[in-house]
Amino acid sequence: MYQSLIFDLDGLLIDSETIYRKISYKMAADLGKQLHDGIWVKQMGRSPIESLGIFRKELGITTHTAQELVDLRNILLTESYRNDLQIIAGCDGDHSRFSRKHADGYCNRIAAETYGVGH
């Protein structure tokens, strides 16, 4: 049973990029490969299967399908979210979010930061 859901819009609430980067480099190393930033950039903004298809092709991985890599990454992401999740600075105060706990135990949080022109 899920205790919470996070809708992270491109790093708005949590530092997801750092977690994805760490996991990607770990997966490559565990497979005896060396990931570099050029490959990482090609993966950004793509669906999981597309991203890990690029990862697989660029690194010459033949031991796993793209879907197997997606499944592996999902396991690693779940572990990392449980243990290493960092809230983006400024998203942890009452000024930046609305929070309400429901009777079923779920909690809604909505980021509400607004920046004016020139920021």
NORBELMO-V421753 format. One line per field, one symbol per residue. ss: DSSP state (~ for helix, > for strand, _ for the rest). A space follows every 10 residues. Layout:
ss=???
//
This chain:
ss=__________ ___>_~~~~~ ~~~~~~~~~~ ______~~~~ ~~~____~~~ ~~~~~~~~~_ _____~~~~~ ~~~~~~~~~~ ~~~~__>___ ___~~~>>>> >_____>>>> >________
//
